[in-house]
Amino acid sequence: MFRKSVLVIAILAISGCATFPERDPALDNARLSLDAAEGNPQVATYAPTELDQAAATLRQADDLAANGGRYSDVHSLALLASQRAAAAQDVARLRSDQAALAAQRTASDARIQADISQRQADAAQVRAAEAQHQADEAQRLAASTPPANYDYRRQQGETLYEAPVISVRAVVGPPQERCWVERRVIDTGTGGINVPGAVVGGVVGGILGHQIGSGRGQDVATGIGAATGAVVGANAGTTAPAYTQDVRRCESIAAAGPLDYWDVTYSFRGYEHHVQTTSPPGRKILVNADGEPRI
């Protein structure tokens, strides 16, 4: 009888109908592996699909165990869930490293490109400064150099053409500075200037001063009378007096001497040419086949 009972139990175990143990350690390991994967922020960013697969496999194992499924099937699902959770962490780590390398390469390329752009900008700035310096120097030489004594006479057998004049610029000497001294009413800054009184006083003083002397002396007397009258008028009705003071003033005026030369621009066969002459040209000038002026 005892032998028959042992045989029945063995047959049931072989057929897979054995009862499921109360707790499978593989399920606990799978839950720990899944918790570790879910707690890793890299997994949520770089391996969300693998993490979902691991969680789904663990739910299948839990459901099968709760419904009385075979121990071997539950155990296999638990082991698969652990493997998928670990694989999710490995994939996330690999993809994170790849993303870091890509970002590093992008940043390095951006730095290289920025360095190249900066060098190009610096070189362009240097070239622009050199071009501006050359232009300034050419303009200075053009303004200061008198016309050269070129031979503009017509050569024997030379064919001449008419070229239209585009622009003519008269070149004179540098500007001059003219300075003079005049009397100005100065306010002390405490009581203020009586502006209407200063205007009326200046007019009256100028009239009285103009009646004194003649010629240049009359002009001086007029200025002194206007300044004195302005002071008196400005002090009228104020608590602090105003006074006059000699003030030097200057202004730039064009050179009054004769013209140095004429800078002429003309067009011939699609190109602009320049020539410096001692007299103003007409609307057209004669040139040879090379565009050189002829007289």
C-alpha positions, 0 to 999 in steps of 0.5 A: 500500500505504501509503495502504491502511494509513493508511485502515485506521487511520483507519477503526479510529479512527472506529469507536472500536476504537482502543487505550486510552492508558496513562494518562488525566489526567482519571482523576488529576484525578478521584482528586485531587478525590475525595481532597480531598472525603474529607479535608473533614470537612464533606463527611462530615457534610453531603454523604455521599450526594454523596461516595458517588456521586463515589466510585462514578463513579470506580470505574466509570471505573477498572474500565472502563479496566482492562478495556480500555474505550473511551477516550471512555467512561473519560474521560467517567466521570472528568470526571463523578467530578471534577464530583461530588466538587466538587459534594459539597464545594459542597453540604457548604459550603452545608448547613454554613452553613445549619446554622450559621445555624439554630443561631445563630437557635436560640441567639438565640431561647433567649437572648431567651426566657431574658431574658423569663423572667428579667424575668418572674421579677424582676417576680413577685419584686417583686410578691411582695415588695410583697404581703408588705409590704402583708400585714405592714403590714395585720397590724401595723395590725390588731394595733395599731389599736383598734376603730373606733366604728362605729354597729352599732345596728339601723336602723329597718325593717332586716331582720336575719340570723344569721351563724355565727362562724368564729374569735375572736382575743383581741388584747392588748398587745405581749409584755414582757421579764422579766430576772433575775440568777442565780449560775452555776457557771463551769468554768475549763476545765482540770480539769473540773467534778465534776458529781455533786459540784456537784449534791449540793453545791447541794442541801445548800447550798440546804437549809442556806441555807433555814434562815436567815431568813424570807420574801424573805430566806429565798429569797435565803439559799437561792439563795446556799447552793445556789450556794455548795454547788455550787461546793464540790461541783464542786471536790471531786476536781478539780485546778482550782477552779470559781467562781460568777458573776452571769449575767443571763437574760431571757425574753419573757412575754405581756402581763398587762394586760386584753384590748384587743379581740376580732377576730371572723371570721364568714361571711355569704352565702359571704363572710368578714367581720371585726369588732372587739368589746369583748366575746367574741361568741357562736356567731352574730352578727346582721347586716343584708342587707349583712353588717354587724354589728348589736347 
